[in-house]
Amino acid sequence: MDLLYYSSVCQTQRTVTFKSDATIGQDATIWSLDGIQNDNNDHGLPMAAWTWNGVFGTIRTFLKFDELATIPACATIISAELKLYGPISQSGIPVVGNSCYFGSPYNSYCPNQGLIQKVTSSWDEQTVTWNTQPTTTTTNQIIIPASTSQWSYNFTDNSTNLVAMVQNWVSNPATNFGFMTRVEIEARYRCMVFASSDHPVDSLHPELTVTYLLNDSCMDCEMASNFSYTVNTDNLNSYFFKASYPGQSQYWTVDGEEYIYGDNLTYVFSTGNHEVCFYRVSPMYYNTSQIAPTYCEKCITICVGEQVYLNTARVQKNLNNEEKTTIK
């Protein structure tokens, strides 16, 4: 008996990109000259040391990606990339843009390089103020180079410092308090600004891309419900299905009917299209106190034709038409 085998790997690498917007974005600006003011709807994320009517003050901003909680806590972070985009004008932004660029009247006060620091205590986008601002640490801080244009100055970082911060937040979701941005030298006249999640141009919103690794001891739902299958070439209606990662509370259904519990399934199909689904209790369930289990599911469609004759061409025809995979 010959078998055509479809296999899966024992580890999976995934890449996800989180793009803030006005609904899910968590960012806010605070100002030292008004200790109770909260700005969470500005189009920009400015950091500045400036004067207002001759009075010196400081602006800092906060930014957080709550979506990191969707990455399994046991994942290994391979890389991370943060992108901040500069707005193209002052519209909706309470600063004059970047202070350092060719021809700027403030060049004698340069450089205006900034810092991205890890926040170490909680804050709320709707309520954070200068007087209630959270604590930060200089550990793994990231330097934003001095600007070269008044507007449209973009910044990208994929440093090991960023990876270290993201890994800590993924491994310990309760400690994800995000970033604070500020100018490194908080002395007049230094300013830098990036677009916020409330900016009307979606492409300018803050962006974080993370690549992470899962293995057989660390899975998300897509990985936990994965399975492989083989086809018996002596009987093209006969299939053998095997869970890629054996575990507890697993079962299979064929055409919507519960068939058998366990890691494996052998099934002889009749002619036509058939849906095969594999269900497994989510690995995340074992680490929670949920009362009702959460199931991971993967379904494929098997298309079985009439067996008029058996040869290599017939086998190939069967395989070319049989698989349609969906993840639910």
HUURMO-V180803 format. One record per pair of residues at least 4 apart in sequence whose C-alpha atoms are under 7 Angstrom apart, sorted by sequence separation. I is the first residue (numbers start at 1). J is the second residue. If there is no record, write none. Layout:
BEGIN
<<I,J> <I,J>>
END
This chain:
BEGIN
<<20,24> <21,25> <31,35> <51,55> <52,56> <71,75> <100,104> <124,128> <128,132> <129,133> <149,153> <158,162> <159,163> <160,164> <161,165> <162,166> <163,167> <164,168> <165,169> <166,170> <167,171> <168,172> <169,173> <195,199> <214,218> <215,219> <219,223> <220,224> <221,225> <222,226> <232,236> <253,257> <254,258> <281,285> <284,288> <310,314> <311,315> <312,316> <313,317> <314,318> <315,319> <316,320> <317,321> <318,322> <20,25> <51,56> <99,104> <123,128> <128,133> <214,219> <219,224> <231,236> <253,258> <254,259> <285,290> <50,56> <51,57> <90,96> <100,106> <147,153> <169,175> <199,205> <232,238> <252,258> <253,259> <30,37> <50,57> <90,97> <99,106> <100,107> <169,176> <231,238> <232,239> <252,259> <30,38> <49,57> <50,58> <183,191> <197,205> <231,239> <252,260> <285,293> <29,38> <30,39> <49,58> <195,204> <196,205> <197,206> <230,239> <231,240> <251,260> <252,261> <285,294> <29,39> <48,58> <49,59> <100,110> <195,205> <196,206> <229,239> <230,240> <251,261> <28,39> <29,40> <48,59> <100,111> <123,134> <229,240> <230,241> <250,261> <251,262> <28,40> <47,59> <48,60> <100,112> <122,134> <229,241> <250,262> <281,293> <282,294> <27,40> <46,59> <47,60> <99,112> <121,134> <228,241> <229,242> <250,263> <281,294> <282,295> <305,318> <46,60> <47,61> <120,134> <121,135> <227,241> <228,242> <281,295> <282,296> <304,318> <46,61> <119,134> <120,135> <227,242> <228,243> <280,295> <281,296> <29,45> <45,61> <119,135> <120,136> <227,243> <228,244> <279,295> <280,296> <119,136> <120,137> <226,243> <227,244> <246,263> <279,296> <280,297> <118,136> <119,137> <226,244> <279,297> <303,321> <304,322> <117,136> <118,137> <142,161> <255,274> <278,297> <279,298> <303,322> <117,137> <141,161> <243,263> <254,274> <255,275> <277,297> <278,298> <302,322> <117,138> <140,161> <224,245> <242,263> <243,264> <254,275> <255,276> <277,298> <278,299> <301,322> <302,323> <242,264> <254,276> <277,299> <301,323> <118,141> <241,264> <242,265> <253,276> <254,277> <276,299> <277,300> <300,323> <301,324> <33,57> <117,141> <241,265> <253,277> <275,299> <276,300> <300,324> <301,325> <32,57> <116,141> <117,142> <240,265> <241,266> <252,277> <253,278> <275,300> <276,301> <300,325> <32,58> <115,141> <116,142> <240,266> <252,278> <275,301> <299,325> <300,326> <31,58> <32,59> <115,142> <116,143> <239,266> <240,267> <251,278> <252,279> <274,301> <275,302> <299,326> <31,59> <115,143> <239,267> <251,279> <273,301> <274,302> <298,326> <299,327> <30,59> <31,60> <114,143> <115,144> <216,245> <238,267> <239,268> <250,279> <251,280> <273,302> <274,303> <298,327> <30,60> <114,144> <238,268> <250,280> <273,303> <297,327> <298,328> <29,60> <30,61> <113,144> <114,145> <237,268> <238,269> <249,280> <250,281> <272,303> <273,304> <297,328> <29,61> <113,145> <237,269> <249,281> <272,304> <28,61> <29,62> <113,146> <237,270> <271,304> <272,305> <28,62> <112,146> <271,305> <27,62> <28,63> <111,146> <112,147> <271,306> <27,63> <26,63> <27,64> <26,64> <26,65> <100,146> <101,147> <102,148> <100,147> <101,148> <100,148> <101,149> <18,67> <43,92> <44,93> <98,147> <100,149> <101,150> <42,92> <43,93> <100,150> <42,93> <98,149> <99,150> <98,150> <97,150> <98,151> <225,278> <97,151> <225,279> <122,177> <225,280> <121,177> <120,177> <119,177> <119,178> <118,178> <119,179> <118,179> <119,180> <221,282> <89,151> <117,179> <118,180> <88,151> <116,179> <117,180> <87,151> <88,152> <116,180> <117,181> <219,283> <86,151> <87,152> <116,181> <86,152> <115,181> <116,182> <85,152> <86,153> <114,181> <115,182> <237,304> <85,153> <86,154> <114,182> <115,183> <85,154> <114,183> <115,184> <84,154> <85,155> <113,183> <114,184> <84,155> <112,183> <113,184> <225,296> <83,155> <84,156> <224,296> <225,297> <226,298> <83,156> <225,298> <82,156> <83,157> <81,156> <82,157> <221,296> <81,157> <82,158> <81,158> <80,158> <112,190> <109,188> <112,191> <109,189> <110,190> <112,192> <109,190> <80,162> <233,315> <80,163> <106,189> <79,163> <40,125> <40,126> <77,163> <38,126> <38,127> <38,128> <77,167> <38,129> <99,190> <37,129> <99,191> <36,129> <98,191> <99,192> <35,129> <36,130> <97,191> <98,192> <35,130> <36,131> <97,192> <98,193> <35,131> <97,193> <28,125> <73,170> <74,171> <27,125> <32,130> <73,171> <26,125> <30,129> <31,130> <71,170> <73,172> <30,130> <69,170> <68,170> <69,173> <222,327> <86,193> <87,194> <86,194> <87,195> <85,194> <86,195> <84,194> <85,195> <64,177> <65,178> <64,178> <63,178> <64,179> <63,179> <62,179> <63,180> <62,180> <61,180> <62,181> <85,204> <61,181> <85,205> <60,181> <61,182> <85,206> <60,182> <84,206> <83,206> <84,207> <83,207> <82,207> <83,208> <82,208> <81,208> <82,209> <58,186> <81,209> <80,209> <81,210> <80,210> <79,210> <80,211> <79,211> <78,211> <47,181> <48,182> <77,211> <78,212> <47,182> <48,183> <77,212> <78,213> <47,183> <76,212> <77,213> <49,186> <75,212> <76,213> <49,187> <50,188> <75,213> <76,214> <49,188> <50,189> <75,214> <49,189> <50,190> <49,190> <48,190> <49,191> <48,191> <75,218> <47,191> <48,192> <74,218> <47,192> <46,192> <47,193> <46,193> <45,193> <46,194> <72,220> <44,193> <45,194> <44,194> <45,195> <44,195> <45,196> <43,195> <44,196> <43,196> <43,198> <44,199> <42,198> <43,199> <41,198> <25,197> <22,197> <21,197> <22,198> <20,197> <21,198> <21,205> <20,205> <19,205> <20,206> <19,206> <20,207> <19,207> <18,207> <19,208> <17,207> <18,208> <17,208> <18,209> <17,209> <16,209> <17,210> <16,210> <15,210> <16,211> <15,211> <14,211> <15,212> <13,211> <14,212> <13,212> <14,213> <13,213> <12,213> <13,214> <12,214> <11,214> <12,215> <11,215> <10,215> <11,216> <10,216> <8,228> <7,228> <6,228> <6,229> <5,229> <6,230> <5,230> <4,230> <3,230> <4,231> <3,231> <3,232> <2,232> <3,233> <1,232> <2,233> <1,233> <2,234> <1,234> <8,244>>
END
